Each structure stands twice: as C-alpha cells, then as structure tokens.
C-alpha cells in the first residue's frame, strides 16, 4: 500500500460518507430554505443559550465574591 492510497482512502471517506448528510441538506435548499438552514438555527440557539448561561454565571460570581488582586 502506498501513501497515495491512504490519502485517496481519506478523500473517499469524507466525500462519500462523512459529508453525505450535508449534501442532502444542500439538495434540500431548492425546495425549502428554512429546512436547509435548520441546522444553522439550531447552532445559533445553542450558542445563545451558552452565552446566556455564561453571563448569568459571571453575574453570580461578581455578586458573591469581590476579589482584591492587590492583596
């Protein structure tokens, strides 16, 4: 087996297996824009929830303890 075959195998895996769901989403774009972008909306919702949680934790930390960095 040559090193070239290894790289062709990696290419074959990603083109035919790993990115197959994304190809299906791309073909869905012609019929429904919302359905094609549903994955993006899910990621935006997850990021918004994580940002909100992070801000609430920062507020809780700031109210609970006041640190003096100078001793």
N, C-alpha and C positions, 0 to 999 in steps of 0.2 A: 504494500500500500504506500503510495506516495503522499507527500504532504499536500499536493494539489487535490487529491481525492478527499482529504479531510476537509479542506475549505469548501469544496463542492458539496460535501455532505452537510456542512453547517448552512450553506446557502439554501440547499434543498429543504432542510428542516424549517428555516424561518420563512421561506417563500410559500411553501405548501402546507405547513402545519400551524406554526405559531401566529402568522398573520392572517389566517383564513377568516377568523371572526371579523377582523377589520375590513377585509374585502367584502364580506356580507353587508356590513354597515355602509360601506361606500356605494354598493349597488342599491341599497335601500334609499339613498338620498334622492333619487329621481321620483320616487313615489311619495315620500313623506319627509319633509325637512326636520320636523320635530322628532320623529322616531330615529332619524340618523344622528341627531345631536343629543339624544337622551343620555348617552354615556358622559358627555361633557357636562350636562346639567347635574348628573349625579356627583361628579367630581367637584363641581362648584359648591354644591350643598355640603359635601363632606368638608371642604376647605372652610366654608363659612362656619360650620359647627365647631371645627377645631379652633378657629380664630376666636370665636366667642368664648369657648371654654378657656383658652389661654388668657384672654383679657380678664375673665372673672377670677381666675387663679392669681393673676397679677394684682388685682384689686384686693383680694383676700390677704395676700402676702403683705401688701403695703399697709393694710389696716391692722393686721395682727402684730407685726414687729417693725420697730423703727431701728434700723441698724446705724451705728455710728462707725464709719470706716476709719476715723482718725483715732480711735482708741477709746 
